Amino acid sequence: MAETVTPSGTTPPSTTPSSTSTGTTPLLASLDPLLREWLPRQRWFAGKGRPVTGFTLVAATELLPVEGRLGLYHLLLRVHQSAAPGAPPQPDDCYQLLIGVREALPPRLAPALIGHVSSGPLAGRTVYEALHDPRPAEVLLEALRTRARVGALAFERTEGQEIRDGLVARLLTSEQSNSSVVYGDTFILKLLRRVTPGVNPDLELPLALAREGCARVPAPVAWLHTELDAEPYVLAVLQPYVSGAADGWELALRELAKGEDFAAEARALGRATAEVHTALARALPTVTLGQAQLRQLVDGMAERLTAAVRAVPALRPYEPGLRSAYAALADLAAEGRTWTAQRVHGDLHLGQCLRSPSGSWSLIDFEGEPSRPLAERRLPQPVVRDVAGMLRSFDYAAHSARPPAPLWAHTCRSAYCSGYAEVAGRDPRTDPVLLRAYETDKAVYEVVYEARHRPEWLPVPLSAVRRLAAAPDPA
């Protein structure tokens, strides 16, 4: 799409936008050198390690007039990058940015600094990551509360859901592939950073689960979306905030550090996962995977392994053993074995689970693995896909302890599968070939991720790779 601007339109009360928009070419030219330096440093930027070669401004919406003391732009920015050496060209990513504009930043906003603009329509101003600033973040909530339309941006709210005004915003600073803002311990807004056209499962699946009355997933209260070139884009989702909840990852690490058993929590998590899978199977269609479909699935796993070995040479010694996991699954399919597939979470791990003060577990973040195409993330999959992700997460937790605690991981993996079976009526370990293939695929993904983003963590998935390449291990 050519460089365009989305004109300002109606806005939520308490904002007074200009009826005109800053020209996009001067705006982008003035921000270009600052964004080239700032974007690659962001946790959610997916193109680390590849030089930024340019930008295309897909859309720009003025949410607060830049002529005032505080300006606010909503940008959709396509980032052009050169391919890594020896790697095939990658498609350009589109990112959602909220750019605040001030004459000068107060000290409290110093960590949000993007830079000082030296030319163009914002010359002499300071631009910064606006979500660090409560006022711009509250503008978003007010727009959702009032179901505002601002240019091509549409702020929607679920019928019957009320959002009271006056809730104070604070940005969560934990590592995430997106950005989250909490409003008064009542709501949490997840702002998607790398956006793609199509129906986003992070909104689609929680809405479907809400219709089924599944209490294991917070129901969407409101969301932000737009349409570009006749394609829908989901940009943000507002859900209830589980106040006082413990993140599953942090809770597991605390129990590990104290030497406490986590089996009861793992079993409860298994039950919660099975409840969500059961509700998704009721809400959305299921399919049967036969030989042709399994061949495609296995081919995808094998292709990802080929790319991973190319990207991370440390995988090369284990490649034959890893491929045997996929070959074993293909052999079963060739013998006539079939599997049921349905919509699943797609990126399930301890960090995607919350335990409320009452002890109840919830599942969150249904976006799927952000590095995979949206169409792939929306495909029906065997439920073992999610189970494998959680088993890998227990392994991660155990290997982050000092010293590592492999027995702790084994106990948690077993308890989780047992809890899952209590609700689903089938233990994932009774299908060891399928489980091994999915866990292998997940471990290969983790190796590439850690090599790119957290090299110090690379030994964790590599230890699983060694195990999975050597022999099947149901739990």
TAVENCOR-V189911 format. One record per pair of residues at least 24 apart in sequence whose ideal C-beta (glycine too) atoms are under 10 Angstrom apart, sorted by the first residue. I is the first residue (numbers start at 0). J is the second residue. Records with the same first field share a line. If there is no record, write none. Layout:
# TAVENCOR-V189911
I = J ; J
This chain:
# TAVENCOR-V189911
0 = 55 ; 56 ; 57 ; 58 ; 75 ; 77 ; 93 ; 227 ; 228 ; 230
1 = 55 ; 56 ; 57
2 = 26 ; 27 ; 54 ; 55 ; 56 ; 57 ; 58 ; 59 ; 77
3 = 55 ; 56 ; 57 ; 58 ; 59 ; 75 ; 151 ; 227
4 = 56 ; 57 ; 58 ; 59 ; 60 ; 61 ; 150
5 = 57 ; 58 ; 59 ; 60 ; 61 ; 73 ; 74 ; 75 ; 149 ; 150 ; 151 ; 152 ; 225 ; 227
6 = 59 ; 60 ; 61 ; 149 ; 150 ; 151
7 = 59 ; 60 ; 61 ; 62 ; 63 ; 64 ; 149 ; 150
8 = 60 ; 61 ; 147 ; 148 ; 149 ; 150 ; 151 ; 152
9 = 142 ; 145 ; 147 ; 148 ; 149 ; 150
10 = 60 ; 61 ; 62 ; 63 ; 64 ; 138 ; 141 ; 142 ; 145 ; 147 ; 148 ; 149 ; 150 ; 152 ; 154
11 = 62 ; 137 ; 138 ; 139 ; 140 ; 141 ; 142 ; 143 ; 144 ; 145 ; 146 ; 147 ; 148 ; 149 ; 154 ; 164
12 = 141 ; 142 ; 144 ; 145 ; 147 ; 164
13 = 63 ; 134 ; 137 ; 138 ; 141 ; 142 ; 145 ; 164
14 = 61 ; 62 ; 63 ; 64 ; 67 ; 71 ; 138 ; 141 ; 142 ; 147 ; 149
15 = 63 ; 64 ; 66 ; 67
16 = 60 ; 61 ; 62 ; 63 ; 64 ; 65 ; 67 ; 70 ; 71 ; 149 ; 150
17 = 61 ; 63 ; 64 ; 65 ; 66 ; 67 ; 70
18 = 61 ; 64
19 = 61 ; 64
20 = 59 ; 60 ; 61 ; 65 ; 72 ; 150
21 = 59 ; 61 ; 65 ; 66 ; 70 ; 72 ; 100 ; 119 ; 120 ; 121
22 = 59 ; 119 ; 120
23 = 55 ; 56 ; 57 ; 58 ; 59 ; 74
24 = 56 ; 119
25 = 118 ; 119 ; 120 ; 121 ; 122
26 = 56 ; 59 ; 61 ; 65 ; 72 ; 74 ; 98 ; 116 ; 119 ; 120 ; 121
27 = 53 ; 54 ; 55 ; 56 ; 59 ; 74 ; 76 ; 119
28 = 54 ; 56 ; 118 ; 119 ; 120
29 = 116 ; 117 ; 118 ; 119 ; 120 ; 121 ; 122 ; 124 ; 126
30 = 54 ; 56 ; 72 ; 74 ; 76 ; 96 ; 98 ; 113 ; 114 ; 116 ; 119 ; 121 ; 126
31 = 56 ; 119
32 = 114 ; 116 ; 117 ; 118
33 = 98 ; 112 ; 113 ; 114 ; 115 ; 116 ; 117 ; 126
34 = 74 ; 76 ; 78 ; 94 ; 96 ; 98 ; 113 ; 114 ; 126
35 = 78
36 = 113 ; 114
37 = 96 ; 112 ; 113 ; 114 ; 126 ; 127 ; 128
38 = 76 ; 78 ; 94 ; 96 ; 113
39 = 78 ; 80
41 = 94 ; 96 ; 128 ; 178 ; 192
42 = 172 ; 173 ; 174 ; 175 ; 176 ; 177 ; 178 ; 192 ; 452
43 = 94 ; 95 ; 174 ; 175 ; 176 ; 177 ; 178 ; 190 ; 191 ; 192 ; 193 ; 369
44 = 78 ; 92 ; 94 ; 176 ; 192 ; 193 ; 452
45 = 78 ; 80 ; 89 ; 92 ; 94 ; 176 ; 192 ; 193 ; 369 ; 370 ; 451 ; 452
46 = 78 ; 79 ; 80 ; 81 ; 83 ; 89 ; 91 ; 92 ; 94 ; 193 ; 451
47 = 80 ; 451 ; 452
48 = 80 ; 83 ; 84 ; 86 ; 310 ; 450 ; 451 ; 452
49 = 78 ; 79 ; 80 ; 81 ; 82 ; 83 ; 84 ; 86 ; 89 ; 451
50 = 79 ; 80 ; 81 ; 82 ; 83
51 = 78 ; 79 ; 80 ; 81
52 = 78 ; 79 ; 80 ; 81 ; 91
53 = 77 ; 78 ; 79 ; 80 ; 91
54 = 78 ; 79 ; 91 ; 94
55 = 79 ; 91 ; 93
57 = 93 ; 94 ; 95 ; 194 ; 225 ; 227 ; 228 ; 232
58 = 93 ; 95 ; 150 ; 151 ; 152 ; 225 ; 227 ; 232
59 = 96 ; 98 ; 150
60 = 149 ; 150 ; 151 ; 152 ; 225
61 = 100 ; 149 ; 150
62 = 97 ; 98 ; 99 ; 129 ; 135 ; 138 ; 139 ; 142 ; 147 ; 149 ; 150 ; 152
63 = 99 ; 100 ; 129 ; 134 ; 135 ; 138
64 = 100
65 = 98 ; 99 ; 100 ; 101 ; 120 ; 121 ; 124 ; 126
66 = 100
67 = 100 ; 101
68 = 100 ; 101 ; 102
69 = 99 ; 100 ; 101 ; 102 ; 129 ; 132 ; 134 ; 135 ; 138
70 = 98 ; 99 ; 100 ; 101 ; 102 ; 121 ; 124 ; 126 ; 129 ; 135
71 = 97 ; 98 ; 99 ; 100 ; 129 ; 132 ; 134 ; 135 ; 136 ; 138 ; 139
72 = 96 ; 97 ; 98 ; 99 ; 100 ; 121 ; 126 ; 129 ; 135
73 = 97 ; 98 ; 129 ; 135 ; 138 ; 139 ; 149 ; 150 ; 151 ; 152 ; 223 ; 225 ; 234
74 = 98
75 = 151 ; 152 ; 194 ; 225 ; 227 ; 232 ; 234
76 = 194
78 = 193
83 = 309 ; 310 ; 451
85 = 309 ; 310
86 = 306 ; 309 ; 310
87 = 306 ; 309
90 = 195 ; 372
92 = 192 ; 193 ; 194 ; 195 ; 369
93 = 192 ; 193 ; 194 ; 195 ; 196 ; 227 ; 232
94 = 191 ; 192 ; 193 ; 194
95 = 177 ; 178 ; 190 ; 191 ; 192 ; 193 ; 194 ; 223 ; 225 ; 232 ; 234 ; 235
96 = 126 ; 128 ; 129 ; 130 ; 190 ; 192
97 = 127 ; 128 ; 129 ; 130 ; 131 ; 132 ; 135 ; 136 ; 138 ; 139 ; 178 ; 190 ; 235
98 = 126 ; 127 ; 128 ; 129 ; 135
99 = 124 ; 125 ; 126 ; 127 ; 128 ; 129 ; 130 ; 131 ; 132 ; 134 ; 135 ; 136
100 = 124 ; 125 ; 126 ; 127 ; 129 ; 135
101 = 125 ; 126 ; 127 ; 129 ; 132
104 = 131 ; 132
105 = 132
107 = 131 ; 132 ; 133
108 = 132
110 = 170 ; 172
111 = 170
128 = 170 ; 178
129 = 170
130 = 168 ; 169 ; 170 ; 171 ; 178 ; 179 ; 180 ; 188 ; 190
131 = 168 ; 169 ; 170 ; 172 ; 178 ; 180
132 = 168 ; 170
133 = 166 ; 167 ; 168 ; 169 ; 170 ; 180 ; 182
134 = 168
135 = 168 ; 180
136 = 166 ; 167 ; 168 ; 169 ; 170 ; 178 ; 180 ; 181 ; 182 ; 188 ; 190
137 = 164 ; 165 ; 166 ; 167 ; 168 ; 180 ; 182
138 = 168
139 = 168 ; 180 ; 182 ; 188 ; 190 ; 221 ; 223 ; 234 ; 235 ; 237
140 = 164 ; 165 ; 166 ; 167 ; 168 ; 180 ; 182 ; 183 ; 185 ; 186 ; 188 ; 221 ; 237
141 = 165 ; 166
142 = 221 ; 223
143 = 182 ; 186 ; 188 ; 220 ; 221 ; 222 ; 223 ; 235 ; 237
144 = 220 ; 221 ; 237
146 = 221
147 = 223
149 = 223 ; 225
150 = 225
151 = 224 ; 225 ; 226 ; 227 ; 232
152 = 223 ; 224 ; 225 ; 226 ; 232 ; 234 ; 235
153 = 222 ; 223 ; 224 ; 225 ; 226 ; 231 ; 234
154 = 221 ; 222 ; 223 ; 224 ; 234 ; 235 ; 237
155 = 202 ; 219 ; 220 ; 221 ; 222 ; 223 ; 224 ; 237
156 = 219 ; 220 ; 221 ; 222 ; 237
157 = 206 ; 209 ; 218 ; 219 ; 220 ; 221 ; 222 ; 237
160 = 186 ; 218 ; 219 ; 220 ; 221 ; 237 ; 239
161 = 220
162 = 186 ; 220 ; 221 ; 237
173 = 246 ; 248 ; 249 ; 350
174 = 350 ; 452 ; 453
175 = 350 ; 364
176 = 346 ; 364 ; 366 ; 368 ; 369 ; 370 ; 452
177 = 201 ; 235 ; 236 ; 364 ; 366 ; 369
178 = 235
179 = 235 ; 238 ; 240 ; 363 ; 364
180 = 235 ; 237 ; 240
181 = 240 ; 242
182 = 237 ; 240
183 = 240 ; 242
184 = 240 ; 241 ; 242 ; 243
185 = 220 ; 239 ; 240 ; 242
186 = 217 ; 220 ; 221 ; 237 ; 238 ; 239 ; 240
187 = 217 ; 220 ; 236 ; 237 ; 238 ; 239 ; 240 ; 241 ; 242 ; 363
188 = 220 ; 221 ; 222 ; 223 ; 235 ; 236 ; 237 ; 238 ; 240
189 = 219 ; 222 ; 234 ; 235 ; 236 ; 237 ; 238 ; 363 ; 364 ; 366
190 = 223 ; 234 ; 235 ; 236 ; 237
191 = 223 ; 232 ; 233 ; 234 ; 235 ; 236 ; 366 ; 369
192 = 234 ; 369
193 = 366 ; 369 ; 370
194 = 224 ; 225 ; 227 ; 232 ; 233 ; 234 ; 235 ; 373
195 = 230 ; 232 ; 233 ; 369 ; 372 ; 373 ; 374 ; 376
196 = 226 ; 227 ; 228 ; 229 ; 230 ; 231 ; 232 ; 233 ; 373
197 = 230 ; 231 ; 232 ; 233 ; 372 ; 373 ; 374 ; 376 ; 377
198 = 231 ; 233 ; 373 ; 374 ; 377
199 = 224 ; 231 ; 232 ; 233 ; 234 ; 236 ; 365 ; 366 ; 367 ; 373 ; 376 ; 377
200 = 233 ; 342 ; 343 ; 344 ; 345 ; 346 ; 364 ; 365 ; 366 ; 367 ; 373 ; 376 ; 377
201 = 233 ; 235 ; 236 ; 238 ; 345 ; 363 ; 364 ; 365 ; 366 ; 367 ; 369 ; 376
202 = 233 ; 234 ; 235 ; 236 ; 238 ; 365 ; 366
203 = 233 ; 283 ; 342 ; 365 ; 377
204 = 275 ; 278 ; 279 ; 282 ; 283 ; 342 ; 343 ; 344 ; 345 ; 362 ; 365 ; 366 ; 367 ; 377
205 = 236 ; 238 ; 362 ; 363 ; 364 ; 365
206 = 236 ; 282 ; 365
207 = 278 ; 279 ; 281 ; 282 ; 283 ; 342 ; 365
208 = 274 ; 275 ; 278 ; 279 ; 281 ; 282 ; 283 ; 342 ; 362 ; 365
209 = 238 ; 278 ; 282
210 = 278 ; 281 ; 282
211 = 275 ; 277 ; 278 ; 279 ; 280 ; 281 ; 282 ; 283
212 = 278 ; 281
213 = 274 ; 275 ; 277 ; 278 ; 279 ; 281 ; 282 ; 362
214 = 271 ; 274 ; 278 ; 359 ; 361
215 = 270 ; 271 ; 272 ; 273 ; 274 ; 275 ; 278 ; 352 ; 359 ; 360 ; 361 ; 362 ; 363
216 = 271 ; 274 ; 275 ; 278 ; 279 ; 344 ; 361 ; 362 ; 363 ; 364 ; 365
217 = 241 ; 353 ; 361 ; 362 ; 363
233 = 366 ; 373
236 = 364 ; 365 ; 366
238 = 361 ; 363
239 = 361
240 = 353
241 = 353 ; 354 ; 355 ; 356 ; 359 ; 361 ; 363
242 = 355 ; 356
243 = 353 ; 354 ; 355 ; 356 ; 357
244 = 352 ; 353 ; 354 ; 355 ; 356 ; 357 ; 359 ; 360 ; 361 ; 363
245 = 352 ; 353 ; 354 ; 355 ; 356 ; 358 ; 360
246 = 349 ; 350 ; 351 ; 352 ; 353 ; 354 ; 363
247 = 348 ; 349 ; 350 ; 351 ; 352 ; 353 ; 354 ; 360 ; 361 ; 362 ; 363 ; 389 ; 392 ; 396
248 = 348 ; 349 ; 350 ; 351 ; 352 ; 392 ; 395 ; 396 ; 399
249 = 349 ; 350 ; 396
250 = 349 ; 352 ; 353 ; 354 ; 396
251 = 349 ; 350 ; 352 ; 392 ; 393 ; 395 ; 396 ; 397 ; 399 ; 400 ; 407 ; 408 ; 411
252 = 349 ; 395 ; 396 ; 397 ; 399 ; 400
254 = 396 ; 407 ; 411
255 = 396 ; 397 ; 399 ; 400 ; 401 ; 403 ; 404 ; 407 ; 408 ; 411
256 = 399 ; 400 ; 401
258 = 400 ; 404 ; 407
259 = 407
260 = 407 ; 410 ; 411 ; 414
261 = 349 ; 393 ; 396 ; 397 ; 407 ; 408 ; 410 ; 411 ; 414 ; 415
262 = 407 ; 410 ; 411 ; 412 ; 413 ; 414 ; 415 ; 417 ; 418
263 = 358 ; 414 ; 418
264 = 349 ; 352 ; 354 ; 358 ; 360 ; 411 ; 414 ; 415 ; 418
265 = 349 ; 389 ; 393 ; 407 ; 408 ; 410 ; 411 ; 412 ; 413 ; 414 ; 415 ; 416 ; 417 ; 418 ; 419
266 = 411 ; 413 ; 414 ; 415 ; 416 ; 417 ; 418 ; 419 ; 420 ; 421
267 = 352 ; 354 ; 358 ; 359 ; 360 ; 414 ; 415 ; 418 ; 421
268 = 347 ; 349 ; 352 ; 354 ; 360 ; 362 ; 389 ; 392 ; 393 ; 411 ; 414 ; 415 ; 418 ; 419
269 = 360 ; 386 ; 389 ; 411 ; 412 ; 413 ; 414 ; 415 ; 416 ; 417 ; 418 ; 419 ; 420 ; 421 ; 422 ; 423 ; 426 ; 427
270 = 360 ; 415 ; 417 ; 418 ; 419 ; 420 ; 421 ; 422 ; 423
271 = 352 ; 354 ; 359 ; 360 ; 361 ; 362 ; 418 ; 419 ; 422
272 = 343 ; 344 ; 347 ; 352 ; 360 ; 362 ; 382 ; 385 ; 386 ; 388 ; 389 ; 415 ; 418 ; 419 ; 422 ; 423 ; 427
273 = 382 ; 385 ; 386 ; 418 ; 419 ; 420 ; 421 ; 422 ; 423 ; 424 ; 425 ; 427
274 = 360 ; 362 ; 419 ; 422 ; 423
275 = 343 ; 344 ; 347 ; 360 ; 361 ; 362 ; 365 ; 382 ; 385 ; 422
276 = 341 ; 342 ; 343 ; 344 ; 362 ; 382 ; 385 ; 386 ; 419 ; 422 ; 423
277 = 341 ; 382 ; 422 ; 423 ; 424
279 = 341 ; 342 ; 343 ; 344 ; 365 ; 379 ; 382
280 = 339 ; 341 ; 342 ; 343 ; 379 ; 382 ; 423
281 = 341
282 = 341 ; 342
283 = 341 ; 342 ; 377 ; 379
284 = 340 ; 341 ; 342 ; 379
285 = 339 ; 340 ; 341 ; 342 ; 379
286 = 338 ; 339 ; 340 ; 341 ; 378 ; 379 ; 380
287 = 337 ; 338 ; 339 ; 340 ; 379
288 = 332 ; 336 ; 337 ; 338 ; 339 ; 340 ; 379 ; 380 ; 381 ; 433
289 = 332 ; 335 ; 336 ; 337 ; 338
290 = 329 ; 331 ; 332 ; 333 ; 334 ; 335 ; 336 ; 337
291 = 332
292 = 332 ; 337 ; 338 ; 340 ; 378 ; 379
293 = 328 ; 329 ; 331 ; 332 ; 333 ; 336 ; 337 ; 338 ; 340 ; 381 ; 433 ; 436
294 = 328 ; 329 ; 332 ; 333
295 = 378
296 = 325 ; 328 ; 329 ; 332 ; 338 ; 340 ; 378 ; 380 ; 381 ; 384 ; 433 ; 436 ; 437 ; 440
297 = 322 ; 324 ; 325 ; 326 ; 327 ; 328 ; 329 ; 330 ; 332 ; 436 ; 440
298 = 325 ; 329
299 = 325 ; 371 ; 375 ; 378 ; 440
300 = 324 ; 325 ; 328 ; 329 ; 436 ; 437 ; 439 ; 440 ; 443 ; 444
301 = 325 ; 326 ; 329 ; 440
303 = 371 ; 440 ; 443 ; 444 ; 447
304 = 439 ; 440 ; 443 ; 444 ; 446 ; 447
305 = 443
306 = 443 ; 447
307 = 440 ; 442 ; 443 ; 444 ; 445 ; 446 ; 447 ; 448 ; 450 ; 464
308 = 443 ; 446 ; 447
309 = 447
310 = 446 ; 447 ; 450 ; 451
311 = 443 ; 446 ; 447 ; 448 ; 449 ; 450 ; 451 ; 457 ; 460 ; 461 ; 464
312 = 450
313 = 446 ; 450 ; 457 ; 458 ; 461 ; 464
314 = 442 ; 443 ; 446 ; 447 ; 450 ; 460 ; 461 ; 464 ; 468
316 = 464 ; 465 ; 468
317 = 439 ; 442 ; 443 ; 446 ; 461 ; 464 ; 465 ; 466 ; 467 ; 468 ; 469
318 = 443 ; 464 ; 468
319 = 468
320 = 439 ; 464 ; 465 ; 466 ; 467 ; 468 ; 469 ; 470
321 = 436 ; 439 ; 440 ; 442 ; 443 ; 464 ; 467 ; 468
322 = 439 ; 468
323 = 435 ; 436 ; 439 ; 467 ; 468 ; 469 ; 470 ; 471
324 = 432 ; 433 ; 434 ; 435 ; 436 ; 437 ; 438 ; 439 ; 440 ; 442 ; 443 ; 467 ; 468 ; 470 ; 471
325 = 432 ; 435 ; 436 ; 439 ; 440
326 = 432 ; 436
327 = 431 ; 432 ; 433 ; 435 ; 436 ; 471
328 = 430 ; 432 ; 433 ; 434 ; 435 ; 436 ; 437 ; 439
329 = 432 ; 436
330 = 432
331 = 430 ; 432 ; 433 ; 436
332 = 432 ; 433
336 = 430 ; 432 ; 433
338 = 380 ; 381 ; 382 ; 383 ; 430 ; 433
339 = 379 ; 381 ; 382
340 = 378 ; 379 ; 380 ; 381 ; 382 ; 383 ; 384
341 = 379 ; 380 ; 381 ; 382 ; 384
342 = 376 ; 377 ; 378 ; 379 ; 380 ; 382
343 = 367 ; 376 ; 378 ; 379 ; 380 ; 381 ; 382 ; 383 ; 384 ; 385 ; 386 ; 388
344 = 380 ; 382 ; 384 ; 385 ; 388 ; 389
345 = 371 ; 375 ; 376 ; 377 ; 378 ; 380 ; 384 ; 385 ; 388
346 = 370 ; 371 ; 376 ; 384 ; 385 ; 388 ; 441 ; 444
347 = 384 ; 385 ; 386 ; 387 ; 388 ; 389 ; 390 ; 391 ; 392 ; 441
348 = 385 ; 388 ; 389 ; 390 ; 391 ; 392 ; 393 ; 395 ; 396 ; 441 ; 445
349 = 388 ; 389 ; 391 ; 392 ; 393 ; 395 ; 396 ; 411
350 = 392 ; 395 ; 396
351 = 385 ; 388 ; 389 ; 392
352 = 389 ; 392
368 = 441 ; 444 ; 448
370 = 444 ; 447 ; 448 ; 451
371 = 444
380 = 437
381 = 427 ; 430 ; 433 ; 434 ; 436 ; 437
382 = 419 ; 423 ; 425 ; 427 ; 433 ; 437
383 = 427 ; 428 ; 430 ; 433 ; 434 ; 435 ; 436 ; 437 ; 438
384 = 433 ; 434 ; 436 ; 437 ; 438 ; 440 ; 441
385 = 419 ; 427 ; 437
386 = 412 ; 415 ; 416 ; 419 ; 423 ; 426 ; 427 ; 428 ; 430 ; 433 ; 434 ; 437 ; 438 ; 474
387 = 427 ; 433 ; 434 ; 435 ; 436 ; 437 ; 438 ; 439 ; 440 ; 441 ; 442
388 = 437 ; 438 ; 440 ; 441 ; 444 ; 445
389 = 415 ; 416 ; 419 ; 427 ; 441
390 = 415 ; 416 ; 427 ; 428 ; 434 ; 437 ; 438 ; 441 ; 463 ; 472 ; 473 ; 474
391 = 437 ; 438 ; 441 ; 442 ; 444 ; 445 ; 459 ; 460 ; 463
392 = 441
393 = 474
394 = 438 ; 442 ; 445 ; 459 ; 460 ; 462 ; 463 ; 466
395 = 445 ; 456 ; 459 ; 460 ; 463
396 = 459
397 = 459 ; 462
398 = 456 ; 458 ; 459 ; 460 ; 462 ; 463
399 = 456 ; 459
403 = 458 ; 459 ; 462
405 = 462 ; 466
408 = 463 ; 474
409 = 472 ; 474
410 = 474
411 = 474
412 = 438 ; 472 ; 473 ; 474
413 = 473 ; 474
414 = 474
415 = 474
416 = 473 ; 474
417 = 474
426 = 473 ; 474
427 = 473 ; 474
428 = 472 ; 473 ; 474
429 = 473
430 = 473
431 = 471 ; 472 ; 473 ; 474
432 = 471 ; 473
434 = 471 ; 472 ; 473 ; 474
435 = 467 ; 470 ; 471 ; 472 ; 473
436 = 467 ; 471
438 = 463 ; 466 ; 467 ; 471 ; 472 ; 473 ; 474
439 = 463 ; 464 ; 466 ; 467 ; 468 ; 471
440 = 467
441 = 467
442 = 466 ; 467 ; 468
443 = 467
